[in-house]
């Protein structure tokens, strides 16, 4: 019996091929396409994404129990404060099931953003988001321009410069 040594790259590519099949037919709309519209209503707010056409929307899916989400909230608040006059708005959609925990978090952390709780997680599922935080940047015409996975420093010069050009 003869043994053939295969390059290690072959072994690494096999799992990637298998995993890539998981997304077949269920991949969210790609960057450069229209952002899926949705309406979320909780006990205190109602948000319809298409209502913000004409503004740059930073659509952030988050949760109070998510440490990276908690880490990035202050920079989202600060970025919106700096960029609001330039037509940039943050829509923060929480996937928290516990309404009391969500309300207390928003109050305790002075989350001064347009935020709504989608306990049924319909809006984030529409985007294919299941790990948090995940954020989409949507231009003034409703087209998705960028996707961020994980916590981001929204006050970083390259990020604010990107948002300012939209």
C-alpha positions in Angstrom: 0.0 0.0 0.0 1.4 3.3 -1.0 0.9 6.5 1.1 0.6 9.8 -0.6 1.4 13.0 1.4 -1.2 15.6 0.8 -0.5 19.3 1.5 -2.1 20.6 4.7 -4.1 23.1 2.7 -6.2 20.3 1.3 -7.3 19.3 4.8 -8.2 22.9 5.7 -10.2 23.5 2.5 -12.4 20.4 3.0 -14.2 21.7 6.1 -14.6 25.1 4.3 -16.3 23.3 1.3 -18.6 21.4 3.6 -19.5 24.6 5.6 -20.1 26.6 2.5 -22.9 24.3 1.6 -24.8 25.3 4.8 -25.6 28.7 3.3 -27.0 27.4 0.0 -30.2 29.2 -0.7 -30.4 30.9 2.7 -27.8 33.5 2.4 -29.0 37.1 3.3 -29.0 39.7 0.5 -25.5 40.8 -0.4 -23.8 44.0 0.0 -24.9 46.3 -2.9 -28.5 45.1 -2.7 -31.6 46.6 -1.1 -31.8 46.2 2.6 -34.8 44.0 3.6 -37.5 46.2 5.1 -39.1 45.3 8.4 -41.3 46.7 11.2 -40.6 45.9 14.8 -42.9 47.1 17.6 -42.4 46.6 21.3 -44.2 48.0 24.2 -42.6 51.5 23.8 -41.5 51.9 20.2 -42.3 51.0 16.6 -39.6 51.1 14.0 -40.0 50.6 10.2 -36.7 50.6 8.4 -37.9 52.1 5.2 -39.1 55.2 7.1 -35.5 56.2 7.4 -34.8 56.2 3.6 -32.8 59.4 2.8 -30.6 58.8 5.9 -27.5 56.6 6.4 -28.7 53.9 8.7 -26.4 51.9 11.0 -28.6 48.9 11.7 -27.2 47.2 14.8 -28.5 43.8 16.1 -27.5 43.4 19.8 -28.5 42.0 23.2 -27.9 43.0 26.8 -26.3 39.6 27.6 -23.8 40.0 24.8 -20.5 41.3 26.2 -19.2 42.6 22.8 -22.5 44.4 22.3 -22.2 46.1 25.7 -18.7 47.1 24.8 -19.6 48.8 21.5 -22.8 50.6 22.7 -21.0 53.7 24.0 -19.1 54.2 20.7 -22.4 53.8 18.8 -24.0 56.5 20.9 -21.0 58.8 20.5 -20.8 58.2 16.7 -24.5 59.1 16.3 -24.0 62.2 18.3 -21.1 63.3 16.0 -22.8 62.2 12.7 -26.5 63.0 13.3 -26.3 66.4 11.6 -24.8 64.6 8.6 -27.9 62.3 8.3 -26.5 59.2 10.1 -28.9 57.4 12.4 -28.4 54.2 14.5 -31.2 51.8 14.7 -30.4 49.4 17.5 -32.5 46.2 17.5 -32.2 44.2 20.7 -33.0 40.5 20.6 -33.6 40.3 24.3 -36.5 38.1 25.4 -36.6 39.7 28.9 -38.2 43.1 28.5 -37.3 44.2 32.1 -33.6 43.4 31.6 -33.7 45.3 28.3 -35.4 48.4 29.7 -33.1 48.5 32.7 -30.0 48.2 30.5 -31.1 51.0 28.2 -31.8 53.2 31.3 -28.6 52.2 33.2 -26.3 52.7 30.2 -27.9 55.8 28.9 -28.5 54.3 25.5 -29.5 57.4 23.6 -30.3 55.7 20.3 -33.4 54.6 18.5 -33.7 51.2 20.0 -36.5 48.6 19.8 -36.7 45.1 21.2 -37.5 42.2 18.8 -37.9 39.2 21.2 -39.2 37.1 18.3 -35.9 37.8 16.4 -37.7 38.2 13.1 -35.8 41.2 11.9 -32.3 39.8 12.6 -33.3 36.5 11.0 -34.4 38.4 7.9 -30.7 39.5 7.6 -29.3 36.1 8.5 -27.9 37.4 11.8 -27.6 34.9 14.6 -24.4 36.0 16.4 -24.3 39.4 18.1 -23.4 42.2 17.6 -23.8 42.4 13.9 -24.3 45.7 12.1 -25.3 46.7 8.6 -24.6 50.1 7.0 -27.4 51.1 4.7 -27.0 54.1 2.4 -29.6 56.9 1.7 -31.2 54.8 -1.1 -31.7 51.8 1.2 -28.8 49.8 -0.2 -26.6 47.7 2.1 -23.0 49.0 1.8 -21.2 47.3 4.6 -21.5 44.6 7.2 -19.6 44.4 10.5 -19.5 41.3 12.6 -18.5 41.8 16.2 -17.8 44.9 18.3 -16.6 48.0 16.4 -15.2 51.3 17.6 -17.7 53.4 15.8 -15.7 56.6 16.6 -12.6 55.4 14.7 -11.6 57.8 12.0 -11.9 55.3 9.2 -15.4 54.3 10.2 -16.7 57.9 10.6 -15.0 58.8 7.3 -16.7 55.9 5.6 -20.1 56.9 7.0 -19.6 60.5 6.1 -19.0 59.7 2.4 -22.4 57.9 2.1 
